[in-house]
Amino acid sequence: MSSSRRRKSGLIAPTKRRNLRLQRDRKILIEIRCYAKLNHSLAAMSGRNPKELSVYTELPFPIREQHNGRPMPQWKDLTYWLKIHLIIMMLSEIADYKTLYTFNIDIHPSLVSKMKSKGKDDIRSIIRDRVRKALRIVEKDIPFFFVVEGTSRRTGLPTKLHVHGGVAFLDKSKMDVLRKALAKACGQGVRGMTTTPRHLVATWFYGGGDRWGNYILKFVDIADARLSDRRLTISRHANMAGQALWEIITGT
């Protein structure tokens, strides 16, 4: 078998396809942002105050074709990068950014050790199930998403495992309950485990375009022997929210 044939059937081809899809989705998001900004400006000039998602329902929306004339991809064909950005847009643009609550939580080392000792190596799925169970205490069917990572942004070296993510909920009176539930899902403050210093940092989403979405995904492909290849979790209701926005944008 020739080397060129091996390259096409090996790891290079899937990587190239993934990069091409990511390039495509970056262009799509830029176009969506530009059109939404245009509609905001037009509304302001005419003295209107566009509510929530209305900027995506006026011309030049819906966007039915890519810049190259090809049909817009279906939701299932989007990269996780674009899906996360669309989910953030959908969950944050309701009620003027005061619906999406973001968090950065350290996974307690004792929880990691406990799971490893039981032969459970997929930390992401363990935290996913714990978060899902914990959030039921706060509100039914809360949309959430998070990324598990273990790389230091400052040094680029391995550091303690932690999660970056967000939840969308409306009952502000349950804020303390929500924070404690998220912390316990990561092993902080549960029976037999103390809390580590600065174990949880959380705040309402501040807006700011794509910066936060890019930030939480920054190390999703970095090799880490402690983690499986899959680092991202999107709950069913968060996925439904992002898909709903995509269908508005594309007119489907």
C-alpha positions as CSV (number, residue, x, y, z in Angstrom):
1,M,0.0,0.0,0.0
2,S,1.4,3.4,-0.9
3,S,2.1,6.0,1.7
4,S,-0.4,8.4,0.1
5,R,-3.1,5.9,0.4
6,R,-2.3,5.2,4.0
7,R,-2.5,8.9,4.7
8,K,-6.0,9.1,3.2
9,S,-7.3,6.2,5.2
10,G,-5.4,7.0,8.4
11,L,-5.6,9.7,11.1
12,I,-4.8,12.6,8.8
13,A,-8.0,12.5,6.8
14,P,-10.4,12.6,9.8
15,T,-8.3,15.5,11.3
16,K,-8.5,17.4,8.1
17,R,-12.2,16.9,7.8
18,R,-12.7,18.1,11.4
19,N,-10.6,21.2,10.8
20,L,-12.6,22.0,7.6
21,R,-15.8,21.7,9.5
22,L,-14.5,23.9,12.2
23,Q,-13.5,26.5,9.6
24,R,-16.9,26.3,8.1
25,D,-18.6,26.8,11.5
26,R,-16.4,29.7,12.4
27,K,-17.5,31.5,9.2
28,I,-21.1,30.7,9.9
29,L,-21.0,32.1,13.4
30,I,-19.3,35.3,12.2
31,E,-22.1,35.7,9.7
32,I,-24.8,35.1,12.3
33,R,-23.2,37.7,14.7
34,C,-22.9,40.3,11.9
35,Y,-26.6,39.9,10.9
36,A,-27.8,40.0,14.5
37,K,-25.7,43.1,15.2
38,L,-27.2,44.7,12.0
39,N,-30.7,44.1,13.2
40,H,-30.0,45.5,16.6
41,S,-28.7,48.7,15.0
42,L,-31.6,49.0,12.6
43,A,-34.0,48.5,15.6
44,A,-32.2,51.2,17.6
45,M,-32.3,53.6,14.6
46,S,-36.1,53.1,14.3
47,G,-36.7,53.5,18.0
48,R,-37.6,49.9,18.5
49,N,-36.3,47.7,21.3
50,P,-35.9,44.2,20.0
51,K,-36.9,41.6,22.5
52,E,-34.8,38.5,23.1
53,L,-34.6,36.4,20.0
54,S,-36.5,38.7,17.6
55,V,-33.3,39.9,15.9
56,Y,-33.0,36.3,14.5
57,T,-36.5,36.5,12.9
58,E,-36.0,39.5,10.7
59,L,-34.2,39.9,7.4
60,P,-31.5,39.0,6.5
61,F,-32.5,36.0,8.5
62,P,-33.2,33.2,7.9
63,I,-29.8,32.2,6.5
64,R,-30.4,29.2,4.2
65,E,-27.0,29.0,2.5
66,Q,-23.4,29.2,3.4
67,H,-21.1,31.8,1.9
68,N,-20.1,29.2,-0.8
69,G,-23.7,28.6,-1.8
70,R,-24.1,25.3,-0.1
71,P,-27.1,24.6,2.1
72,M,-26.6,25.3,5.8
73,P,-25.7,22.1,7.7
74,Q,-28.2,20.4,9.9
75,W,-27.8,20.6,13.7
76,K,-26.5,17.1,13.9
77,D,-23.7,18.0,11.5
78,L,-22.4,21.1,13.4
79,T,-19.2,20.9,15.3
80,Y,-19.4,20.9,19.1
81,W,-17.7,24.3,19.0
82,L,-20.6,25.9,17.2
83,K,-23.2,24.0,19.2
84,I,-21.8,25.3,22.4
85,H,-21.8,28.9,21.1
86,L,-25.4,28.6,19.9
87,I,-26.4,27.1,23.2
88,I,-24.8,30.0,25.1
89,M,-26.5,32.5,22.8
90,M,-29.9,30.9,23.3
91,L,-29.6,30.5,27.1
92,S,-28.0,33.9,27.7
93,E,-30.1,36.2,25.5
94,I,-33.3,35.4,27.4
95,A,-34.0,37.9,30.2
96,D,-30.9,40.1,29.4
97,Y,-28.2,37.6,30.2
98,K,-29.6,36.9,33.6
99,T,-30.6,33.3,32.9
100,L,-27.2,31.6,32.3
101,Y,-25.2,31.0,35.4
102,T,-21.5,30.1,34.8
103,F,-19.3,28.1,37.1
104,N,-15.7,26.9,37.5
105,I,-15.5,24.1,40.1
106,D,-12.5,21.9,41.2
107,I,-13.2,18.2,41.3
108,H,-12.2,17.0,44.8
109,P,-9.0,14.9,44.6
110,S,-10.6,12.4,47.0
111,L,-13.5,11.9,44.6
112,V,-11.1,11.3,41.7
113,S,-9.1,8.8,43.7
114,K,-12.3,7.0,44.9
115,M,-13.5,6.6,41.4
116,K,-10.2,5.4,40.1
117,S,-10.0,2.8,42.9
118,K,-13.3,1.4,41.7
119,G,-12.0,1.2,38.2
120,K,-14.2,4.1,36.9
121,D,-12.0,6.0,34.6
122,D,-14.5,8.2,32.7
123,I,-14.5,11.2,35.1
124,R,-16.6,13.2,32.7
125,S,-19.6,10.8,32.7
126,I,-19.3,10.4,36.5
127,I,-19.5,14.2,37.0
128,R,-22.3,14.4,34.4
129,D,-24.5,11.9,36.4
130,R,-23.7,13.7,39.7
131,V,-24.6,17.1,38.3
132,R,-27.8,15.8,36.7
133,K,-28.8,14.3,40.0
134,A,-27.8,17.3,42.1
135,L,-29.7,19.8,39.9
136,R,-33.0,17.9,40.3
137,I,-33.0,19.4,43.9
138,V,-33.0,22.9,42.4
139,E,-35.3,22.8,39.4
140,K,-36.7,20.2,37.0
141,D,-34.9,19.7,33.7
142,I,-32.3,22.5,34.1
143,P,-30.3,22.8,30.9
144,F,-26.6,22.5,31.6
145,F,-23.3,21.9,29.9
146,F,-19.7,21.7,31.0
147,V,-16.1,20.7,30.0
148,V,-13.7,18.7,32.2
149,E,-10.1,19.8,32.0
150,G,-6.8,19.4,33.8
151,T,-4.5,21.9,32.1
152,S,-3.3,25.1,33.7
153,R,-4.0,28.2,31.5
154,R,-1.1,30.0,33.1
155,T,1.6,27.3,32.6
156,G,0.1,24.9,30.1
157,L,1.0,22.0,32.4
158,P,-1.3,19.5,34.1
159,T,-3.1,20.8,37.1
160,K,-6.1,19.6,39.3
161,L,-9.1,18.4,37.4
162,H,-11.9,21.0,37.2
163,V,-15.1,21.8,35.3
164,H,-16.1,24.9,33.4
165,G,-19.8,25.2,32.4
166,G,-23.1,26.8,32.8
167,V,-26.7,26.2,33.9
168,A,-29.9,28.0,32.9
169,F,-32.5,28.6,35.5
170,L,-35.0,31.3,36.5
171,D,-35.7,30.9,40.3
172,K,-33.1,33.3,41.8
173,S,-34.3,32.5,45.3
174,K,-32.5,29.1,44.9
175,M,-29.1,30.5,44.2
176,D,-27.4,29.2,47.3
177,V,-29.0,25.8,46.8
178,L,-27.7,25.7,43.2
179,R,-24.2,26.6,44.2
180,K,-24.1,23.9,46.9
181,A,-25.6,21.3,44.6
182,L,-22.9,22.0,41.9
183,A,-20.1,21.9,44.5
184,K,-21.3,18.6,45.9
185,A,-21.6,17.1,42.4
186,C,-17.8,17.6,42.2
187,G,-17.2,16.1,45.6
188,Q,-16.8,19.4,47.5
189,G,-18.4,19.4,51.0
190,V,-19.9,16.0,50.8
191,R,-19.7,13.5,53.6
192,G,-16.0,12.6,54.3
193,M,-14.6,15.3,52.0
194,T,-13.8,18.9,53.0
195,T,-13.9,21.7,50.6
196,T,-10.6,22.7,48.8
197,P,-9.6,26.4,48.7
198,R,-11.4,28.5,46.1
199,H,-13.2,25.3,45.0
200,L,-16.1,27.2,43.3
201,V,-16.2,30.4,41.3
202,A,-19.6,31.2,39.8
203,T,-21.4,34.2,38.3
204,W,-24.1,35.3,35.9
205,F,-23.0,35.2,32.3
206,Y,-21.6,38.7,31.4
207,G,-22.1,38.6,27.6
208,G,-19.0,39.4,25.6
209,G,-19.6,37.6,22.4
210,D,-17.6,34.4,21.9
211,R,-14.9,34.8,24.5
212,W,-16.3,32.7,27.2
213,G,-17.3,29.8,24.8
214,N,-13.8,29.8,23.4
215,Y,-12.3,29.9,26.9
216,I,-14.1,26.9,28.2
217,L,-13.2,24.9,25.1
218,K,-9.6,25.9,25.0
219,F,-8.1,22.6,26.3
220,V,-10.8,20.2,25.1
221,D,-8.3,18.4,22.8
222,I,-5.2,18.5,25.0
223,A,-4.0,15.0,25.9
224,D,-4.5,14.1,29.5
225,A,-4.0,10.5,30.8
226,R,-6.5,11.1,33.6
227,L,-9.4,11.9,31.2
228,S,-11.1,10.2,28.3
229,D,-11.0,11.8,24.9
230,R,-14.5,13.1,25.3
231,R,-14.4,16.1,27.7
232,L,-17.7,18.0,26.8
233,T,-21.1,17.3,28.3
234,I,-24.3,18.9,26.9
235,S,-27.6,18.0,28.6
236,R,-30.6,17.0,26.6
237,H,-32.5,20.3,27.4
238,A,-29.4,22.4,26.6
239,N,-29.1,20.6,23.3
240,M,-32.7,21.3,22.5
241,A,-32.3,25.0,23.3
242,G,-29.3,25.3,20.9
243,Q,-31.1,23.3,18.2
244,A,-34.2,25.6,18.6
245,L,-32.1,28.7,17.9
246,W,-30.4,27.0,15.0
247,E,-33.8,26.2,13.4
248,I,-34.8,29.9,13.9
249,I,-31.6,31.1,12.3
250,T,-31.8,28.7,9.3
251,G,-35.6,28.9,8.9
252,T,-36.1,25.2,9.4
